Amino acid sequence: MSGQYEISGVVTTGDDERERGTADAAPLRIDGSRGTWEAIEELWLAGELTDDEFEDHFIDDVIVEDIGEGTDGRQFTGASYSVELR
């Protein structure tokens, strides 16, 4: 799945925690074309893709593949997120 994804919600990098996708902070933008979608697709086709499984694989297999681990890593510490395909 290629395209640019915009993630809105609380993103923490090191000591910097902010709400992304607001007037003060742009959403976290990633290009999903570098990601690995096989695990998500396998779970989907088997009817076993839960919200938690999707979140774990999307972060590890798609986001990290695009923007890297970062020097301090990134954590998604909020309660909910919006992900839009652009």
BALO-743379 format. One record per residue: x negated, z, y of N, C-alpha, C, CB in turn; residue in three letters. Coordinates in Angstrom, 2 decimals. Glycine has a CB too. Layout:
BEGIN
<n.px->X; n.pz->Z; n.py->Y; ca.px->X; ca.pz->Z; ca.py->Y; c.px->X; c.pz->Z; c.py->Y; cb.px->X; cb.pz->Z; cb.py->Y; code->ALA>
...
//
This chain:
BEGIN
<n.px->-0.86; n.pz->0.00; n.py->-1.17; ca.px->0.00; ca.pz->0.00; ca.py->0.00; c.px->-0.90; c.pz->0.00; c.py->1.22; cb.px->0.97; cb.pz->1.22; cb.py->0.00; code->MET>
<n.px->-0.83; n.pz->-1.05; n.py->1.96; ca.px->-1.65; ca.pz->-1.07; ca.py->3.15; c.px->-0.76; c.pz->-0.87; c.py->4.37; cb.px->-2.43; cb.pz->-2.39; cb.py->3.26; code->SER>
<n.px->-1.39; n.pz->-0.56; n.py->5.45; ca.px->-0.67; ca.pz->-0.31; ca.py->6.68; c.px->-1.22; c.pz->0.94; c.py->7.32; cb.px->0.83; cb.pz->-0.18; cb.py->6.44; code->GLY>
<n.px->-0.87; n.pz->1.14; n.py->8.53; ca.px->-1.32; ca.pz->2.33; ca.py->9.23; c.px->-0.26; c.pz->3.41; c.py->9.13; cb.px->-1.64; cb.pz->2.03; cb.py->10.71; code->GLN>
<n.px->-0.68; n.pz->4.59; n.py->8.74; ca.px->0.21; ca.pz->5.73; ca.py->8.62; c.px->-0.06; c.pz->6.67; c.py->9.78; cb.px->0.02; cb.pz->6.46; cb.py->7.27; code->TYR>
<n.px->1.00; n.pz->7.20; n.py->10.35; ca.px->0.89; ca.pz->8.19; ca.py->11.42; c.px->1.50; c.pz->9.48; c.py->10.91; cb.px->1.60; cb.pz->7.70; cb.py->12.74; code->GLU>
<n.px->0.67; n.pz->10.53; n.py->10.92; ca.px->1.10; ca.pz->11.82; ca.py->10.40; c.px->1.27; c.pz->12.79; c.py->11.57; cb.px->0.08; cb.pz->12.38; cb.py->9.37; code->ILE>
<n.px->2.46; n.pz->13.33; n.py->11.68; ca.px->2.76; ca.pz->14.33; ca.py->12.71; c.px->2.96; c.pz->15.68; c.py->12.04; cb.px->4.02; cb.pz->13.93; cb.py->13.55; code->SER>
<n.px->2.40; n.pz->16.71; n.py->12.63; ca.px->2.50; ca.pz->18.05; ca.py->12.09; c.px->1.21; c.pz->18.80; c.py->12.39; cb.px->2.79; cb.pz->18.03; cb.py->10.58; code->GLY>
<n.px->1.11; n.pz->20.02; n.py->11.92; ca.px->-0.05; ca.pz->20.85; ca.py->12.20; c.px->-1.21; c.pz->20.40; c.py->11.30; cb.px->0.27; cb.pz->22.36; cb.py->11.98; code->VAL>
<n.px->-2.33; n.pz->20.05; n.py->11.94; ca.px->-3.55; ca.pz->19.66; ca.py->11.23; c.px->-4.67; c.pz->20.56; c.py->11.72; cb.px->-3.91; cb.pz->18.13; cb.py->11.45; code->VAL>
<n.px->-5.41; n.pz->21.14; n.py->10.79; ca.px->-6.52; ca.pz->22.03; ca.py->11.11; c.px->-7.82; c.pz->21.39; c.py->10.68; cb.px->-6.34; cb.pz->23.41; cb.py->10.44; code->THR>
<n.px->-8.78; n.pz->21.34; n.py->11.60; ca.px->-10.13; ca.pz->20.88; ca.py->11.31; c.px->-11.08; c.pz->21.95; c.py->11.84; cb.px->-10.42; cb.pz->19.46; cb.py->11.97; code->THR>
<n.px->-11.72; n.pz->22.67; n.py->10.93; ca.px->-12.57; ca.pz->23.79; ca.py->11.36; c.px->-11.75; c.pz->24.82; c.py->12.09; cb.px->-13.72; cb.pz->23.29; cb.py->12.26; code->GLY>
<n.px->-12.15; n.pz->25.14; n.py->13.32; ca.px->-11.43; ca.pz->26.12; ca.py->14.14; c.px->-10.33; c.pz->25.47; c.py->14.99; cb.px->-12.40; cb.pz->26.85; cb.py->15.05; code->ASP>
<n.px->-10.22; n.pz->24.16; n.py->14.93; ca.px->-9.25; ca.pz->23.43; ca.py->15.76; c.px->-7.96; c.pz->23.21; c.py->14.98; cb.px->-9.84; cb.pz->22.07; cb.py->16.21; code->ASP>
<n.px->-6.91; n.pz->23.92; n.py->15.40; ca.px->-5.59; ca.pz->23.74; ca.py->14.79; c.px->-4.66; c.pz->23.25; c.py->15.87; cb.px->-5.06; cb.pz->25.06; cb.py->14.14; code->GLU>
<n.px->-4.02; n.pz->22.10; n.py->15.63; ca.px->-3.10; ca.pz->21.59; ca.py->16.64; c.px->-1.95; c.pz->20.81; c.py->15.99; cb.px->-3.84; cb.pz->20.70; cb.py->17.64; code->ARG>
<n.px->-0.88; n.pz->20.75; n.py->16.73; ca.px->0.29; ca.pz->19.97; ca.py->16.34; c.px->0.01; c.pz->18.53; c.py->16.71; cb.px->1.61; cb.pz->20.50; cb.py->17.04; code->GLU>
<n.px->-0.07; n.pz->17.65; n.py->15.73; ca.px->-0.33; ca.pz->16.24; ca.py->15.97; c.px->1.00; c.pz->15.51; c.py->16.14; cb.px->-1.16; cb.pz->15.62; cb.py->14.80; code->ARG>
<n.px->0.96; n.pz->14.43; n.py->16.90; ca.px->2.17; ca.pz->13.64; ca.py->17.11; c.px->3.03; c.pz->14.18; c.py->18.23; cb.px->2.96; cb.pz->13.57; cb.py->15.86; code->GLY>
<n.px->2.40; n.pz->14.77; n.py->19.25; ca.px->3.11; ca.pz->15.31; ca.py->20.40; c.px->2.61; c.pz->14.60; c.py->21.66; cb.px->2.91; cb.pz->16.86; cb.py->20.52; code->THR>
<n.px->3.16; n.pz->14.97; n.py->22.80; ca.px->2.70; ca.pz->14.39; ca.py->24.06; c.px->1.24; c.pz->14.77; c.py->24.35; cb.px->3.60; cb.pz->14.86; cb.py->25.22; code->ALA>
<n.px->0.78; n.pz->15.90; n.py->23.78; ca.px->-0.58; ca.pz->16.38; ca.py->24.02; c.px->-1.60; c.pz->15.93; c.py->22.98; cb.px->-0.57; cb.pz->17.86; cb.py->24.09; code->ASP>
<n.px->-1.14; n.pz->15.53; n.py->21.81; ca.px->-2.06; ca.pz->15.14; ca.py->20.74; c.px->-1.45; c.pz->14.00; c.py->19.92; cb.px->-2.39; cb.pz->16.35; cb.py->19.82; code->ALA>
<n.px->-2.20; n.pz->12.93; n.py->19.83; ca.px->-1.73; ca.pz->11.76; ca.py->19.06; c.px->-1.55; c.pz->12.13; c.py->17.59; cb.px->-2.73; cb.pz->10.58; cb.py->19.19; code->ALA>
<n.px->-0.72; n.pz->11.40; n.py->16.87; ca.px->-0.61; ca.pz->11.67; ca.py->15.44; c.px->-1.94; c.pz->11.34; c.py->14.75; cb.px->0.54; cb.pz->10.84; cb.py->14.81; code->PRO>
<n.px->-2.15; n.pz->11.90; n.py->13.58; ca.px->-3.31; ca.pz->11.57; ca.py->12.77; c.px->-3.04; c.pz->10.19; c.py->12.19; cb.px->-3.57; cb.pz->12.66; cb.py->11.65; code->LEU>
<n.px->-3.89; n.pz->9.23; n.py->12.50; ca.px->-3.68; ca.pz->7.86; ca.py->12.04; c.px->-4.67; c.pz->7.53; c.py->10.93; cb.px->-3.84; cb.pz->6.86; cb.py->13.21; code->ARG>
<n.px->-4.12; n.pz->7.00; n.py->9.84; ca.px->-4.98; ca.pz->6.58; ca.py->8.74; c.px->-4.57; c.pz->5.18; c.py->8.31; cb.px->-4.89; cb.pz->7.56; cb.py->7.56; code->ILE>
<n.px->-5.51; n.pz->4.48; n.py->7.72; ca.px->-5.28; ca.pz->3.15; ca.py->7.18; c.px->-5.25; c.pz->3.29; c.py->5.67; cb.px->-6.38; cb.pz->2.12; cb.py->7.66; code->ASP>
<n.px->-4.10; n.pz->3.19; n.py->5.08; ca.px->-3.96; ca.pz->3.43; ca.py->3.65; c.px->-4.58; c.pz->2.40; c.py->2.74; cb.px->-2.55; cb.pz->3.53; cb.py->3.32; code->GLY>
<n.px->-5.17; n.pz->1.34; n.py->3.29; ca.px->-5.71; ca.pz->0.29; ca.py->2.43; c.px->-6.94; c.pz->0.74; c.py->1.66; cb.px->-6.05; cb.pz->-0.91; cb.py->3.26; code->SER>
<n.px->-7.63; n.pz->1.76; n.py->2.12; ca.px->-8.81; ca.pz->2.26; ca.py->1.40; c.px->-8.44; c.pz->3.30; c.py->0.37; cb.px->-9.83; cb.pz->2.84; cb.py->2.37; code->ARG>
<n.px->-7.21; n.pz->3.71; n.py->0.37; ca.px->-6.78; ca.pz->4.77; ca.py->-0.54; c.px->-6.60; c.pz->4.29; c.py->-1.96; cb.px->-5.50; cb.pz->5.37; cb.py->-0.05; code->GLY>
<n.px->-6.52; n.pz->5.26; n.py->-2.85; ca.px->-6.30; ca.pz->5.01; ca.py->-4.26; c.px->-4.89; c.pz->5.46; c.py->-4.59; cb.px->-7.36; cb.pz->5.75; cb.py->-5.15; code->THR>
<n.px->-4.03; n.pz->4.52; n.py->-4.93; ca.px->-2.61; ca.pz->4.80; ca.py->-5.13; c.px->-2.22; c.pz->4.91; c.py->-6.61; cb.px->-1.79; cb.pz->3.73; cb.py->-4.47; code->TRP>
<n.px->-3.16; n.pz->4.71; n.py->-7.54; ca.px->-2.83; ca.pz->4.63; ca.py->-8.96; c.px->-2.15; c.pz->5.89; c.py->-9.49; cb.px->-4.08; cb.pz->4.36; cb.py->-9.76; code->GLU>
<n.px->-2.68; n.pz->7.08; n.py->-9.15; ca.px->-2.09; ca.pz->8.32; ca.py->-9.67; c.px->-0.66; c.pz->8.51; c.py->-9.16; cb.px->-2.96; cb.pz->9.53; cb.py->-9.26; code->ALA>
<n.px->-0.43; n.pz->8.20; n.py->-7.90; ca.px->0.93; ca.pz->8.30; ca.py->-7.33; c.px->1.86; c.pz->7.34; c.py->-8.05; cb.px->0.92; cb.pz->8.01; cb.py->-5.80; code->ILE>
<n.px->1.40; n.pz->6.12; n.py->-8.23; ca.px->2.23; ca.pz->5.11; ca.py->-8.89; c.px->2.54; c.pz->5.49; c.py->-10.34; cb.px->1.54; cb.pz->3.74; cb.py->-8.85; code->GLU>
<n.px->1.55; n.pz->6.00; n.py->-11.06; ca.px->1.78; ca.pz->6.41; ca.py->-12.46; c.px->2.82; c.pz->7.52; c.py->-12.55; cb.px->0.46; cb.pz->6.87; cb.py->-13.10; code->GLU>
<n.px->2.70; n.pz->8.52; n.py->-11.68; ca.px->3.68; ca.pz->9.61; ca.py->-11.68; c.px->5.07; c.pz->9.10; c.py->-11.30; cb.px->3.25; cb.pz->10.71; cb.py->-10.71; code->LEU>
<n.px->5.13; n.pz->8.20; n.py->-10.32; ca.px->6.42; ca.pz->7.62; ca.py->-9.90; c.px->7.09; c.pz->6.88; c.py->-11.05; cb.px->6.22; cb.pz->6.67; cb.py->-8.69; code->TRP>
<n.px->6.33; n.pz->6.02; n.py->-11.71; ca.px->6.88; ca.pz->5.22; ca.py->-12.81; c.px->7.31; c.pz->6.09; c.py->-13.99; cb.px->5.87; cb.pz->4.19; cb.py->-13.28; code->LEU>
<n.px->6.63; n.pz->7.21; n.py->-14.19; ca.px->6.99; ca.pz->8.13; ca.py->-15.27; c.px->8.13; c.pz->9.06; c.py->-14.88; cb.px->5.77; cb.pz->8.96; cb.py->-15.68; code->ALA>
<n.px->8.58; n.pz->8.98; n.py->-13.61; ca.px->9.65; ca.pz->9.86; ca.py->-13.15; c.px->9.19; c.pz->11.29; c.py->-12.95; cb.px->10.78; cb.pz->9.83; cb.py->-14.12; code->GLY>
<n.px->7.88; n.pz->11.48; n.py->-12.75; ca.px->7.32; ca.pz->12.83; ca.py->-12.64; c.px->6.71; c.pz->13.12; c.py->-11.28; cb.px->6.29; cb.pz->13.02; cb.py->-13.70; code->GLU>
<n.px->6.99; n.pz->12.30; n.py->-10.30; ca.px->6.39; ca.pz->12.49; ca.py->-8.97; c.px->7.21; c.pz->13.50; c.py->-8.18; cb.px->6.30; cb.pz->11.14; cb.py->-8.21; code->LEU>
<n.px->6.67; n.pz->14.68; n.py->-8.01; ca.px->7.32; ca.pz->15.72; ca.py->-7.22; c.px->6.77; c.pz->15.67; c.py->-5.79; cb.px->7.10; cb.pz->17.14; cb.py->-7.85; code->THR>
<n.px->7.42; n.pz->16.38; n.py->-4.89; ca.px->6.91; ca.pz->16.45; ca.py->-3.52; c.px->5.50; c.pz->17.02; c.py->-3.48; cb.px->7.85; cb.pz->17.29; cb.py->-2.64; code->ASP>
<n.px->5.26; n.pz->18.07; n.py->-4.26; ca.px->3.93; ca.pz->18.69; ca.py->-4.28; c.px->2.88; c.pz->17.76; c.py->-4.84; cb.px->3.97; cb.pz->19.98; cb.py->-5.09; code->ASP>
<n.px->3.20; n.pz->17.04; n.py->-5.92; ca.px->2.26; ca.pz->16.09; ca.py->-6.50; c.px->1.95; c.pz->14.97; c.py->-5.51; cb.px->2.81; cb.pz->15.51; cb.py->-7.80; code->GLU>
<n.px->3.00; n.pz->14.46; n.py->-4.84; ca.px->2.79; ca.pz->13.40; ca.py->-3.86; c.px->1.88; c.pz->13.88; c.py->-2.75; cb.px->4.13; cb.pz->12.92; cb.py->-3.28; code->PHE>
<n.px->2.16; n.pz->15.09; n.py->-2.22; ca.px->1.34; ca.pz->15.63; ca.py->-1.13; c.px->-0.11; c.pz->15.76; c.py->-1.55; cb.px->1.89; cb.pz->16.99; cb.py->-0.68; code->GLU>
<n.px->-0.34; n.pz->16.35; n.py->-2.72; ca.px->-1.72; ca.pz->16.53; ca.py->-3.19; c.px->-2.45; c.pz->15.19; c.py->-3.34; cb.px->-1.72; cb.pz->17.26; cb.py->-4.53; code->ASP>
<n.px->-1.81; n.pz->14.23; n.py->-3.97; ca.px->-2.46; ca.pz->12.93; ca.py->-4.19; c.px->-2.59; c.pz->12.14; c.py->-2.89; cb.px->-1.67; cb.pz->12.11; cb.py->-5.22; code->HIS>
<n.px->-1.60; n.pz->12.22; n.py->-2.02; ca.px->-1.68; ca.pz->11.49; ca.py->-0.75; c.px->-2.85; c.pz->12.01; c.py->0.07; cb.px->-0.35; cb.pz->11.62; cb.py->0.04; code->PHE>
<n.px->-3.02; n.pz->13.32; n.py->0.12; ca.px->-4.14; ca.pz->13.90; ca.py->0.88; c.px->-5.46; c.pz->13.52; c.py->0.23; cb.px->-4.01; cb.pz->15.43; cb.py->0.96; code->ILE>
<n.px->-5.60; n.pz->13.78; n.py->-1.07; ca.px->-6.88; ca.pz->13.57; ca.py->-1.74; c.px->-7.22; c.pz->12.10; c.py->-1.95; cb.px->-6.87; cb.pz->14.28; cb.py->-3.07; code->ASP>
<n.px->-6.24; n.pz->11.30; n.py->-2.33; ca.px->-6.51; ca.pz->9.92; ca.py->-2.75; c.px->-6.34; c.pz->8.90; c.py->-1.64; cb.px->-5.62; cb.pz->9.56; cb.py->-3.88; code->ASP>
<n.px->-5.59; n.pz->9.22; n.py->-0.60; ca.px->-5.35; ca.pz->8.25; ca.py->0.47; c.px->-6.02; c.pz->8.69; c.py->1.77; cb.px->-3.85; cb.pz->8.05; cb.py->0.68; code->VAL>
<n.px->-5.67; n.pz->9.87; n.py->2.27; ca.px->-6.21; ca.pz->10.32; ca.py->3.56; c.px->-7.72; c.pz->10.51; c.py->3.48; cb.px->-5.54; cb.pz->11.64; cb.py->3.99; code->ILE>
<n.px->-8.19; n.pz->11.26; n.py->2.50; ca.px->-9.63; ca.pz->11.54; ca.py->2.40; c.px->-10.41; c.pz->10.24; c.py->2.19; cb.px->-9.92; cb.pz->12.52; cb.py->1.24; code->VAL>
<n.px->-9.86; n.pz->9.31; n.py->1.43; ca.px->-10.53; ca.pz->8.02; ca.py->1.23; c.px->-10.67; c.pz->7.26; c.py->2.54; cb.px->-9.78; cb.pz->7.18; cb.py->0.21; code->GLU>
<n.px->-9.73; n.pz->7.46; n.py->3.46; ca.px->-9.77; ca.pz->6.72; ca.py->4.73; c.px->-10.63; c.pz->7.42; c.py->5.78; cb.px->-8.37; cb.pz->6.55; cb.py->5.27; code->ASP>
<n.px->-10.41; n.pz->8.70; n.py->5.99; ca.px->-11.10; ca.pz->9.37; ca.py->7.09; c.px->-12.20; c.pz->10.31; c.py->6.63; cb.px->-10.12; cb.pz->10.14; cb.py->7.92; code->ILE>
<n.px->-12.38; n.pz->10.46; n.py->5.33; ca.px->-13.45; ca.pz->11.31; ca.py->4.81; c.px->-13.09; c.pz->12.78; c.py->4.86; cb.px->-14.72; cb.pz->11.07; cb.py->5.59; code->GLY>
<n.px->-13.94; n.pz->13.55; n.py->4.26; ca.px->-13.73; ca.pz->14.99; ca.py->4.20; c.px->-13.94; c.pz->15.62; c.py->5.57; cb.px->-14.68; cb.pz->15.63; cb.py->3.19; code->GLU>
<n.px->-14.78; n.pz->15.01; n.py->6.42; ca.px->-15.09; ca.pz->15.60; ca.py->7.71; c.px->-16.09; c.pz->16.73; c.py->7.53; cb.px->-13.81; cb.pz->16.12; cb.py->8.41; code->GLY>
<n.px->-16.75; n.pz->17.10; n.py->8.58; ca.px->-17.76; ca.pz->18.15; ca.py->8.47; c.px->-17.11; c.pz->19.50; c.py->8.18; cb.px->-18.59; cb.pz->18.23; cb.py->9.74; code->THR>
<n.px->-15.92; n.pz->19.72; n.py->8.71; ca.px->-15.22; ca.pz->20.98; ca.py->8.47; c.px->-14.02; c.pz->20.80; c.py->7.55; cb.px->-14.78; cb.pz->21.59; cb.py->9.79; code->ASP>
<n.px->-13.78; n.pz->19.59; n.py->7.10; ca.px->-12.61; ca.pz->19.33; ca.py->6.27; c.px->-11.34; c.pz->19.33; c.py->7.11; cb.px->-12.50; cb.pz->20.35; cb.py->5.15; code->GLY>
<n.px->-10.27; n.pz->18.90; n.py->6.52; ca.px->-8.97; ca.pz->18.90; ca.py->7.19; c.px->-7.99; c.pz->19.63; c.py->6.30; cb.px->-8.48; cb.pz->17.46; cb.py->7.50; code->ARG>
<n.px->-7.16; n.pz->20.43; n.py->6.93; ca.px->-6.14; ca.pz->21.13; ca.py->6.19; c.px->-4.80; c.pz->20.87; c.py->6.86; cb.px->-6.43; cb.pz->22.65; cb.py->6.10; code->GLN>
<n.px->-3.79; n.pz->20.77; n.py->6.07; ca.px->-2.43; ca.pz->20.56; ca.py->6.57; c.px->-1.71; c.pz->21.89; c.py->6.41; cb.px->-1.68; cb.pz->19.38; cb.py->5.80; code->PHE>
<n.px->-1.78; n.pz->22.69; n.py->7.48; ca.px->-1.36; ca.pz->24.08; ca.py->7.42; c.px->0.06; c.pz->24.32; c.py->7.92; cb.px->-2.31; cb.pz->24.92; cb.py->8.21; code->THR>
<n.px->0.76; n.pz->23.28; n.py->8.29; ca.px->2.12; ca.pz->23.44; ca.py->8.79; c.px->3.15; c.pz->23.50; c.py->7.69; cb.px->2.46; cb.pz->22.31; cb.py->9.73; code->GLY>
<n.px->4.38; n.pz->23.74; n.py->8.08; ca.px->5.47; ca.pz->23.86; ca.py->7.12; c.px->6.09; c.pz->22.51; c.py->6.77; cb.px->6.54; cb.pz->24.78; cb.py->7.66; code->ALA>
<n.px->6.02; n.pz->21.53; n.py->7.68; ca.px->6.59; ca.pz->20.22; ca.py->7.41; c.px->5.85; c.pz->19.15; c.py->8.19; cb.px->8.09; cb.pz->20.20; cb.py->7.75; code->SER>
<n.px->5.96; n.pz->17.93; n.py->7.70; ca.px->5.25; ca.pz->16.79; ca.py->8.30; c.px->6.14; c.pz->15.57; c.py->8.32; cb.px->3.95; cb.pz->16.48; cb.py->7.53; code->TYR>
<n.px->5.80; n.pz->14.68; n.py->9.23; ca.px->6.43; ca.pz->13.38; ca.py->9.29; c.px->5.35; c.pz->12.35; c.py->9.04; cb.px->7.16; cb.pz->13.14; cb.py->10.66; code->SER>
<n.px->5.58; n.pz->11.42; n.py->8.12; ca.px->4.63; ca.pz->10.35; ca.py->7.84; c.px->5.37; c.pz->9.05; c.py->8.05; cb.px->4.03; cb.pz->10.44; cb.py->6.38; code->VAL>
<n.px->4.86; n.pz->8.23; n.py->8.98; ca.px->5.49; ca.pz->6.95; ca.py->9.28; c.px->4.52; c.pz->5.82; c.py->8.99; cb.px->5.95; cb.pz->6.89; cb.py->10.75; code->GLU>
<n.px->5.03; n.pz->4.77; n.py->8.39; ca.px->4.27; ca.pz->3.55; ca.py->8.15; c.px->4.45; c.pz->2.64; c.py->9.34; cb.px->4.72; cb.pz->2.85; cb.py->6.82; code->LEU>
<n.px->3.35; n.pz->2.23; n.py->9.95; ca.px->3.41; ca.pz->1.34; ca.py->11.12; c.px->2.98; c.pz->-0.03; c.py->10.76; cb.px->2.54; cb.pz->1.86; cb.py->12.25; code->ARG>
//
